[in-house]
Amino acid sequence: MSTIKRFEDLDVWKESRALNKTIGSIIRDRKFEHNFRLINQIEGSSGSIMDNIAEGFERGTRNEFIVFLGYSKGSCGELRSQLYRAFDRKYIEQQQFDELLKLVSRISAMIYGLMLYLKKTKIDGVRKKE
């Protein structure tokens, strides 16, 4: 297995980016009926998932990456809760809600798996090599 050199090469980051793009298209379709607070929260948490993966990776140490993956996983939970709010207010349909919930849950599981892997590996990170 080769060492990943850029966060853009992480499958979990790619999935998070796709999720964020999907959320953006839902918001652009004006399905949230001017509920700007919920729009901002959903946009923030969906972006936070991918952003924290990137930031943690760029920190350059295994332990910092694990911490930021924890933040990212927390944002997955936050987004799932916000999706329930959007569904309950009928801003999104059942099928869309189910698909988004499944995607966020899959990303959360991927993050957790990466955290477990990093906790077991002997790779300390690029900053530890200095």
N, C-alpha and C positions, 0 to 999 in steps of 0.2 A: 504494500500500500504506500503510495507516494504521499509526501507531506504537502498539504495545501498551503499555498503561498499567498492567496488573496481570498478575502471573505466572499467575493463574488463567485468563487468556485464551490462554495458550500451549498449542497442541495437544500438545506434548511433555509438558508438565506434566499435562494431562488424561489422556494415555495412561499416564503413570507412576502417577497416582492410581488408575486402573482396575486396573493391574497389582498395586498394593499391596492393593487391595480383594480381588482374586482370591487372592492369597497369604494374606491374612487368613482367607478362607473355608476354604481348605485346612487351615490351622492349626486353625481352630475345629472342623473335622470330625474332629479327633484322628487324623489320618493319620500323624503323626510318632512315634507310639508312645512318647511321653514322652522323646524325645530333645531335652531342653530347650536344650542348647547349640546344636544345629542350628536349632531353632525361633528362638532369639534371633538367630542370625546371619542367617537368611533374613529375618526380620522387620526386622532392622536395615538390611540392604543394600537391601531393596525400598523401605523408607521413606527411606533416604538418597538414592535416585535423585530422588524428587520434592522432598525437603527441600533438597537442594543446588541444584536449579533455582530454587526459591523464594528461597533465601538469596542466591544470586548475583544474581538479578534485583533484589532489594531493596537490594543494595549500592549500586546507582545508577551504576556505571561499566561501560563495555564490557569493559575488561580484567579487572576482578574477576568479572564475569559469566562470561567465558570460562574463568577459572580454576575457578570452581565448577561449570561445565558439565563440565570435565575430571574433577572429583571424582565427579560424577554418572555420567559414562561409566565411570569406574573401578568404581563400585558396580554397574553393569550387568554387568561382567565377573565381579565377585565373586558376584553372584546367579546368573549362569549356572553357575559352578563349583559353587555350593551346590545348584543343581537337579540337577546330575549326581550329587552325593552322595545326595540324596534319592531319585533314581531308582534308583541302585545298591543302596540299602537297601530298595527296593520300597515306599517311603512314598508314591510317586505312580506312576500307571500310564503306559504308553508314550504314549497319546494326550494326556494332560494334560501330560506332560513336553515333548512336541513343540510343543504350543500355547504353553506358557510360554516355551520357548526361542525360538520364533519372535517372540513379543511382545517379549521382552527385547532380542532382536537388532534388531527394528524401532525400538524406543525408542533404543537405542544409535546407530543410524544417523541418527535424527532429531536427537539431541544433536550428533553430529558435523557434520551439515549446518548446524545453527544456529551452531555454533562457526565454521565456514568463512564463513558469512554475516557474522557479527559481525566477523571479522578483516578482511573486505573493506569493510565499511560505514564511513562517515564519522561516524556517530552515536557520540558519546562517552559519553552517559548523562546522567541528570538532575543528578548531582552536579557534572559538568563544566561545567554551565551557570551555576553560581553565580559 
